[in-house]
Amino acid sequence: ELKTDLNLLLECLKYQMDNPAAQKQALVTIYSICQENGEASDYFREIGGLMFVYNLAKSSAHLPVKEAALFTLGTLAESSVYCQQSLCTSELFAEVGLSLSQKDSSLTLKRMAVYVVLVLVSNNKTGQTFTRKTGCIDLLLNLFRTTFPISENAIRENMSQYYELWSSVSSALCACVNNPQNEENQRICITVFPIAKEWLQKCIRREIIRPICSFVSLTVANNEYAQNYFAMVGGLDALAMVLVKLVDDALKSYLSSELAVMVSKTLVACIAENSALNERLTKYHTVPKLLALLSHHCLDSAGKFSVVLAIGHCTEACVNKIELCLQFFN
């Protein structure tokens, strides 16, 4: 029955080329069938549906059809590794790049294009490489800079749409540098650290802090060069000051304590295995602040574990110095 439905839906797509409303509805139905259903997605690929939807996304003159086609492609690739592999080509990344770069592309079309990039690079080094070689990662970084939902303390008219696009871009960039770790992409992504630092200082809000912390954590992870660059542009200092403010506010706000834990995790990624950066945090009394956060009654066990881990990393340099002194005197 499911296979019959998919066959009929594909036929509908083929024979309703002059009826964009019918095509969009067929794509929405395909999405609902194939979402989180690898078997259905694989079958749709086998009967030629995947490539037909790709061609629709590439050539349809109707914006709603292009948007729905891209979203369906992302769903198919997310549900099936075979669909992901079939779509993971330099041609597709170049095509998606056009949607990201054209000024007349709608915010929704750009968000759907970002979604396709996200699912194609997730757990896929080949996809990560294509984003770099086709320039897609540069387009994502440009969107990261230009679609920030808050500008000069004023909220954009379409704030929710800009935020959805910006947070989607942040997630895609995270996938470009992580799992597997991709040092070449990390080196490219550090170029937006200066503006990310400014946002950290100006917008201590959950919906802003969370994506930035995730992006910074994964871009500096196991990469001393990226860690040092983040510190050089003032990012580490900004992060430490945000932590201090959040811990001071934690007694009055559960949300502040939750965000403080998140920031402490990012601090760990920024100083791990880098004692020189570790020592820079002492002027902010980071350890006493973390100890104060640890005593906060609202923290769950996972939050407390993260804070203890952060304390361990922050005191690591001091422990090493003490050990060296003891060896000298012995």
Solvent accessible surface area in square Angstrom, and as a share of the most:
residue,aa,sasa,rsa
1,E,176,0.79
2,L,68,0.34
3,K,107,0.45
4,T,77,0.45
5,D,57,0.29
6,L,0,0.00
7,N,57,0.29
8,L,113,0.56
9,L,27,0.13
10,L,6,0.03
11,E,73,0.33
12,C,41,0.24
13,L,0,0.00
14,K,79,0.34
15,Y,169,0.64
16,Q,64,0.28
17,M,96,0.43
18,D,141,0.73
19,N,62,0.32
20,P,41,0.26
21,A,79,0.61
22,A,26,0.20
23,Q,2,0.01
24,K,89,0.38
25,Q,111,0.49
26,A,4,0.03
27,L,0,0.00
28,V,66,0.38
29,T,45,0.26
30,I,0,0.00
31,Y,53,0.20
32,S,66,0.43
33,I,39,0.20
34,C,1,0.00
35,Q,86,0.38
36,E,158,0.71
37,N,46,0.24
38,G,26,0.25
39,E,139,0.62
40,A,0,0.00
41,S,0,0.00
42,D,30,0.15
43,Y,41,0.16
44,F,0,0.00
45,R,72,0.26
46,E,118,0.53
47,I,49,0.25
48,G,34,0.33
49,G,0,0.00
50,L,1,0.01
51,M,84,0.38
52,F,45,0.19
53,V,0,0.00
54,Y,19,0.07
55,N,70,0.36
56,L,4,0.02
57,A,10,0.08
58,K,68,0.29
59,S,84,0.54
60,S,15,0.10
61,A,100,0.78
62,H,71,0.32
63,L,78,0.39
64,P,64,0.40
65,V,0,0.00
66,K,40,0.17
67,E,31,0.14
68,A,13,0.10
69,A,0,0.00
70,L,10,0.05
71,F,67,0.28
72,T,2,0.01
73,L,1,0.01
74,G,0,0.00
75,T,5,0.03
76,L,0,0.00
77,A,5,0.04
78,E,116,0.52
79,S,26,0.17
80,S,6,0.04
81,V,81,0.47
82,Y,119,0.45
83,C,0,0.00
84,Q,20,0.09
85,Q,113,0.50
86,S,46,0.30
87,L,3,0.01
88,C,15,0.09
89,T,56,0.32
90,S,55,0.36
91,E,99,0.44
92,L,3,0.02
93,F,1,0.00
94,A,53,0.41
95,E,46,0.21
96,V,5,0.03
97,G,7,0.07
98,L,90,0.45
99,S,14,0.09
100,L,6,0.03
101,S,56,0.36
102,Q,86,0.38
103,K,199,0.84
104,D,130,0.68
105,S,14,0.09
106,S,31,0.20
107,L,36,0.18
108,T,47,0.28
109,L,9,0.04
110,K,28,0.12
111,R,66,0.24
112,M,18,0.08
113,A,0,0.00
114,V,1,0.00
115,Y,40,0.15
116,V,1,0.00
117,V,1,0.00
118,L,47,0.23
119,V,9,0.05
120,L,0,0.00
121,V,0,0.00
122,S,35,0.22
123,N,110,0.56
124,N,21,0.11
125,K,111,0.47
126,T,75,0.44
127,G,0,0.00
128,Q,0,0.00
129,T,32,0.18
130,F,48,0.20
131,T,0,0.00
132,R,50,0.18
133,K,150,0.63
134,T,45,0.26
135,G,21,0.21
136,C,1,0.01
137,I,1,0.00
138,D,77,0.40
139,L,48,0.24
140,L,0,0.00
141,L,4,0.02
142,N,73,0.37
143,L,8,0.04
144,F,0,0.00
145,R,90,0.33
146,T,70,0.41
147,T,7,0.04
148,F,9,0.04
149,P,0,0.00
150,I,18,0.09
151,S,53,0.34
152,E,167,0.75
153,N,141,0.72
154,A,58,0.45
155,I,102,0.52
156,R,70,0.25
157,E,176,0.79
158,N,73,0.37
159,M,42,0.19
160,S,77,0.50
161,Q,86,0.38
162,Y,47,0.18
163,Y,54,0.21
164,E,74,0.33
165,L,0,0.00
166,W,0,0.00
167,S,27,0.17
168,S,28,0.18
169,V,0,0.00
170,S,3,0.02
171,S,53,0.34
172,A,0,0.00
173,L,0,0.00
174,C,15,0.09
175,A,14,0.11
176,C,0,0.00
177,V,0,0.00
178,N,51,0.26
179,N,90,0.46
180,P,54,0.34
181,Q,62,0.28
182,N,5,0.02
183,E,106,0.47
184,E,104,0.47
185,N,0,0.00
186,Q,0,0.00
187,R,127,0.46
188,I,45,0.23
189,C,0,0.00
190,I,10,0.05
191,T,72,0.42
192,V,1,0.00
193,F,0,0.00
194,P,49,0.31
195,I,50,0.25
196,A,0,0.00
197,K,43,0.18
198,E,74,0.33
199,W,20,0.07
200,L,0,0.00
201,Q,90,0.40
202,K,140,0.59
203,C,12,0.07
204,I,52,0.27
205,R,92,0.34
206,R,101,0.37
207,E,59,0.26
208,I,0,0.00
209,I,0,0.00
210,R,99,0.36
211,P,17,0.11
212,I,0,0.00
213,C,3,0.02
214,S,48,0.31
215,F,0,0.00
216,V,0,0.00
217,S,23,0.15
218,L,50,0.25
219,T,0,0.00
220,V,0,0.00
221,A,25,0.19
222,N,129,0.66
223,N,11,0.06
224,E,107,0.48
225,Y,108,0.41
226,A,0,0.00
227,Q,6,0.02
228,N,65,0.33
229,Y,53,0.20
230,F,0,0.00
231,A,2,0.02
232,M,141,0.63
233,V,31,0.18
234,G,19,0.18
235,G,0,0.00
236,L,2,0.01
237,D,23,0.12
238,A,0,0.00
239,L,1,0.00
240,A,1,0.01
241,M,93,0.41
242,V,4,0.02
243,L,1,0.00
244,V,35,0.20
245,K,102,0.43
246,L,5,0.03
247,V,11,0.07
248,D,75,0.39
249,D,36,0.19
250,A,3,0.03
251,L,154,0.77
252,K,166,0.70
253,S,39,0.25
254,Y,128,0.49
255,L,77,0.38
256,S,13,0.08
257,S,0,0.00
258,E,46,0.21
259,L,6,0.03
260,A,0,0.00
261,V,14,0.08
262,M,27,0.12
263,V,0,0.00
264,S,0,0.00
265,K,111,0.47
266,T,2,0.01
267,L,1,0.00
268,V,18,0.10
269,A,20,0.16
270,C,1,0.01
271,I,2,0.01
272,A,28,0.22
273,E,156,0.70
274,N,11,0.06
275,S,61,0.40
276,A,70,0.54
277,L,10,0.05
278,N,6,0.03
279,E,73,0.33
280,R,86,0.31
281,L,3,0.02
282,T,81,0.47
283,K,129,0.55
284,Y,39,0.15
285,H,120,0.54
286,T,5,0.03
287,V,41,0.23
288,P,76,0.48
289,K,50,0.21
290,L,0,0.00
291,L,92,0.46
292,A,54,0.42
293,L,1,0.01
294,L,47,0.23
295,S,90,0.58
296,H,11,0.05
297,H,158,0.70
298,C,47,0.28
299,L,17,0.08
300,D,94,0.49
301,S,94,0.61
302,A,69,0.53
303,G,7,0.07
304,K,85,0.36
305,F,138,0.57
306,S,13,0.08
307,V,0,0.00
308,V,80,0.46
309,L,83,0.41
310,A,1,0.00
311,I,26,0.13
312,G,41,0.40
313,H,37,0.17
314,C,10,0.06
315,T,40,0.23
316,E,72,0.32
317,A,6,0.04
318,C,64,0.38
319,V,72,0.41
320,N,63,0.33
321,K,106,0.45
322,I,102,0.52
323,E,87,0.39
324,L,116,0.58
325,C,71,0.43
326,L,100,0.50
327,Q,124,0.55
328,F,167,0.69
329,F,161,0.67
330,N,157,0.81
